[in-house]
Amino acid sequence: MVRSQVSEIVRYALPVLLICAVIQIGGGSVLGGFKESFSLAGVLVMIPPLLALRGNIGGALASRLGTGLHQGMIDPEDVWGEEVKINVGASLFLTFFASILIGLLGFAVTVLSGLQPFSYPLLLYLVTIALTGGMLSSIGLVGLTVFIAIFSYRWGWDPDNVTSPLIASLGDFFTIVSIYIGVLVVNILAGL
């Protein structure tokens, strides 16, 4: 009994984990390609916490959706039911405020470490990049999280073993690209 359950979990989790490894390699390659855009010290300081933020909030959403599906609180036929909307709203709300906080902390670390002098334009620059990167990646990943959780459940797979690893990997990739877009947007708006 236990052996067959382990075999079943490995059978559908292993391909998911291999896909995650490929996504992670892609994310690292994208980050390497954008290194010149991330040359401002404050942006570099914000990359790890923004990646962690996306993984933590995305993982929590994936877990909550999986639990809701297993307990019958989420109807897999009603993709945007009330419980899903509440969890998605909470994820977006948390991302918004945590991104602002990361921008503020990135600014504080940059100034206190002497990498850049204090200036309000730098503060606005870093907070805007953090907020843009956090929200863009969150908006994209929330839909994917709901889709993966519900459809893996419909296909008879345990969403806890599928959704969380995929969202963690996709979150890193989306966040790196979103931070890059944030840098581009801020640079265009600032005329840089």
Buried (B, 14 or more C-beta within 10 A) or exposed (E): EEEEEEEBEEEBBEEBBEBBEEBBEBBEEBBEEBEEBBEBBBBBBBBEBBBBBBBBBBBBBBBBBBEBBEEEBBBBEEBEBEBBEEBBEBBBEBBBEBBBBBBBBBBBBBBEEEEBEEEEEBBBBBBBBBBBBBBBBBBBBBEBBBEBBBBBBEEEBBBBBBBBBBBBBBBBBBBBBBBBBBBBBBBEEEEE
